[in-house]
Amino acid sequence: MNQDSVRHMLLAGIFFAIMQVMVKYVPHLPAAEIVFFRSLFSLVVSYIILKRQGVPIFGNNKKLLILRGISGSLGLITFFYTLQNIPLASAVTLQYLSPIFTTILGIFIVKEKVKPIRFLYFAIAFGGVLVIEGFDARISLQYTMIGVASGFFAGLAYNIIRKLKGSEHPLVIVFYFPLVTLPIVSVWSYFHWVTPVGWDWLILLGIGIFTQAAQYFMTMAYQHANLAKITSLNYIGILYALVFGFIFFGETFNLLTYLGMALVLCGVILNIRSK
């Protein structure tokens, strides 16, 4: 495996983990409002890059691009909401169900054939979710379902991206995410606005910067390495979440909750490697 790609993937994981910690540090700000600031930063950066490269910003298949933006927006809002309300590692683990949903939805959206053995891997992953929800009193059924929804919407977004492959420039797909997300979260934030104060502004800026940096290094990793091999490195993020959750928030888990996390990761990784 290309050493630069490994380094880029590990850096992406660290930056994503730092972003997640920052989201958790502003629990008094609504998740949709945090997404508003994050999307505003991303919109400006993406627009500047598109203009510099001379790429038409509005693309060709506007319907699918808008649907990708909506699904990505719902996935991000629900993920940020769980980050704020349940232990960091648990929120990250539930969001890691996205590859499972990507595969399941791919059967219907992109007509992808799935080996029967992979349904066993799906069952292992969802079994892990049940273990986490059942043996951690801090995670209610409501938060579990919202966490699962974040994985579902992310999986839907990935499938739409696959349908757009070849017809849209990757930067246009990236640009449409904040373009569609901003109107959605702006309307919600108008009625539930909480004005950031003091350090909140620096944390919100940090969320935008670290997310953009993480996406850059992840793109670099995917461009120069075998997809299946490099994807597995993405799941080291659960270790970052466990360590950062303990250091910054004093989060610990019982043995059965660790078992549930392991089952989710096992099901997801087996699903990816079976390709």
N, C-alpha and C positions, 0 to 999 in steps of 0.2 A: 504494500500500500504506500502511495506517495506520502513522504514525510511532511511535506508542506501542507497537504490536504488534511492530514491528521492534526497538525498544529492549528490550522484554520478552523477545523470542526471543534476542537477543544476550546479555542478562544470564543467561538460562537456560543458554545454551551455556557461558558463563564459569564459572558455578557448578558445572555438571556436570564441567567440566574440572578445577576445583579439587578436587572430590570424587575424581576419578580419580587425581590426584597423591597425595592423602592415602592412598588404598588402596595405592598403590605404595610409600608410605613405611613400611608395616608388613608387609613380606614374611614376617616371622617369625610372624605371626598367621595361622592357617588362614582361607581365604576364607569358609568356612561360618560361622566365628566372627565375622568382620566383618559378614556378613549378619545374624547374630543381633542384634548391637548396633544396626545400622541399622534392622532391622525392629522392635525394641523401641521405639526412638524414634518411628518412624512409627506404630506401633500406638497409643501414648499420645496423640500429636497428633491422629490421625484420630478416635479415640474422643471426645476432648474436643470437636472440631468437630461431630461427628454429634450429640452430646448437646445442644450449644448450639443447633443448628438443629432439634432435635426430629425427626430422621430415624430410623426403626427400623433398628437396626444390623445385623440378620442377614439382611435382604433376603427375596426370594421364591424365586428359583431357586438353591437352595443347592448343588445338584450342579454346575452350571456355574460358580458362584462359587468353589467349592473347586478345580475344575479350573483356573480362571484363576490361583488362588493357587499351585498346584503348578507350573504351567508358568512363571509369573513367577519363582518361587523358583529353579527349575533354571536359568533364563536368567540371573538375577543372580549365582548362585554360580559358574557357568562364566565369566561375564564378569569377575568379580573375580579368579578364578583366573588368567585370561590376563593381566589387568592386572599381577599380581604377578610373572609369569614371562617375559613377552616385552616388547619395546619398547612404550611407551605408545601411539604412533600406530598401530602394527600391531594392537594389541588393539582399539582404537576402530574401525579400518577393518573388521575382521572382524565386529564387532558391528553395523556399519552394513548388514550383509546382511539385517537383520531385515525391511525393507520388501519385499525380494525374496521371502522366505519367507512374509510376510503375504499377498502376492498369490498365490503358488503354492498355499498351504494354503486360501486363500479360494475356490479353484475347487471344493474338496471340502466345506469346512465351511459356507460361506455361499452356495454355488452361484453364485459370481460369474463372469461371462463375461470372458475375457481375449483381447485382440487378439493374433493370431499374432506380430506384430512384437515384442511384449514378451518372447517367448522368446529373441529375439536379445539383448535387453537383459540377460536373466538370464545368458546365456552370456558376455557381456562382463564382468559382475560376477564370475562364478565363474572366468573366465579370469584376472582380476586376482588372485584368491586364489592360484591356482596359481603365478603369477609371484612373488608375495610369498614363498610357502613355498619355492619353488625357488631363489631368489636371495638369501635372507637366512639365513645359517647359524645365527643366534640363534633361529630359529623352526622347531622340529621338526614333523614330521607330526602328532605327538600334540597339540601346542599348537594347531596349525592346526585340527584337527578339533574340539577343545574350543571354540575361538573361533567356528567355524562353528555348533557346537551352541548357543552363546549366542544367535546370531542366529535360529536355528530356534525355540528355545523362546520367545523374545520375539515372533516372528511368530505362533506358536500362541496366545500370551496375547492379542495384539491381535485375533485372529479371535474368540476367546471373548468379548472385550469387545464386539465388534460384534454378536454374537448376543444379548448382554445389553442392547443398546440399546433403550430404551423400557420395559424391564421392571424395571430396577434404577436407583436413584439413583447418580450417578457417585461420590459419596463412599462409598457402600457397597462399590462395586467396589474403590476404593482401600483401604478398611479390611480387606477380605478378604485382600489380598496379605500384609500382615504377620501377620494372624490365622492363616493357613495355613502361612506360611513359618516362624514361630517354633517350632512343634512339630517340624518337619522338621530345622531346623538345631540345635535344642536337643539332640535325640537324638545327632546326629553330634558336636556339640561336647562332650557329656558324656564321650565316649570319646577325644577328641583335644584336650581343653582346654589352651590355653596362656594363662596369666594375664598380662594386659596390665600393663606397668610404666611408671612415669614419664609421659613424653609420649604414650604409647600411648593413655591415657584421653582426652586432649584431642583427639587425632587422630580417635578413634572418635566423639567428640561432634561434631566438625567434619564428619565424613562424614554423620551424620544431619542436621545443620542445613543444610549446603549442598545435599544431595539434596532436602530438603523445600522449600528456597527455589527451587531450579531447577524443580521440578515446579509450584510456584505460578506462577512467571513464564511457564512454558511454557503452562499452562492459560489464563492471561490473554491470551497471544498468540493461541492457537487460537480463543478466544471472540470476538475482535474483528477478524479478518482472513480473507481468502480462504485456505482450507486448503492448496491446492496451492502457492500462492506463498510462504506463510509456512513451509511444511515444508522448502523448499529451503534456507532460512537455517539449519536445523538442522545442515546438513553443513559449516558453517564450524567445527564442533567438531573436525574433523580438523586444521585449522590450529592451533587451540588446543593440540591434542595434540602436534603437531610442535614448536611453540615451547616448551611446558612440558617436553616430553621432553628437548629440547636443553638448556634452562636448568637444570633440576633434576637430570637424570640423565645429561647428556652424550651423549644418543642421537643418532646420525646414521645415514643410510641410503645405500646405493649407488643409482645412477641407475635401475636396473631395479626396485628395490623401490619407488621413487617412482612409476614407471610402473605397477606393480601396484596401488598405492593409487589412482592416477588412474583406472584401468580399473574398479575396484570402485565408486568414486564416480560415474563416468560412467554405468555400468549402472544404479545405483540411482536417480540423478536422472532419467535418461531414462525409467525405469519409472514414476516418480511423475508426471512431466509428461505422460506418454501418457494418463493418466486424463482 
